């Protein structure tokens, strides 16, 4: 990694009270589900566009475009959904929580950011967009992970509400050797009045 090129991504932040509730749930789950690394509560987010190592000269262009796009969207509602995994079913690389709520708005926001970042010559994401919150990485259990295990990780009905209003997008820098790992570089409020496009 080039120390002079920050590793960046654009994401929707999560409300502090939702982070706290998710963190409490993950503390319960850690003992029975041995993943190598659980996400720090301050690092919960919904990635919109991963940029990777970025030339310092490009950062101002990213900020200007992100500000322009965010001004075209109004705040919208999101909530934590069901759980799932990425990677081999018996040894998943990622444990994640899904996202519910006003998903058409989130997808529209993601499409606009993707298009503008491609114009800045960032690689186009070829995979379908699957919004999620990463909870843990690298299963390291002595027995294969079973998908039925996810039923044991269901969010309890009596849990604090895991719904929030997305009011901004944030440009984050990834700092792999630190905890929390992600530091906000700039925040862009969603300022459109009325319904989002």
C-alpha angles and dihedrals in degrees: 000000000000107000089210094055113068117218104235142183138171119233147160109251123228123235114257094241090053090050089052093049093047091048091053091051092049091052088058092048099047096079095056099035114054108207118162096232131019118202117256109245092239089058099061110121143135110248116223101173131002110212103175124197106004132196109243090233090060095055095080091051090051091050093049093050093044090052092050093049096045090054089061094059133070122215112278138192125258135171139187112264136187127321130256145155140237123213133030109356093230095046109022121195095208135033109198144177117225127230129239133176129068093002096160088063092047091050092048090051091049092050093052093048091046092052094048094046090051087054086057087054099255110146116269114247106239097188121087112263111258110178113211145141116243110229103172142356137220115012109229103177122143090233128048116275112251121212088220085067089074089071088066089055095056115137107255117246090235093054119122111271112281095199125109142163115252105223103167148009121236135210106220134192118217115223105183098191096054137074118246086036101197124068123190113241098180137349126215118198121220098239108168113124118230127005120357117243 
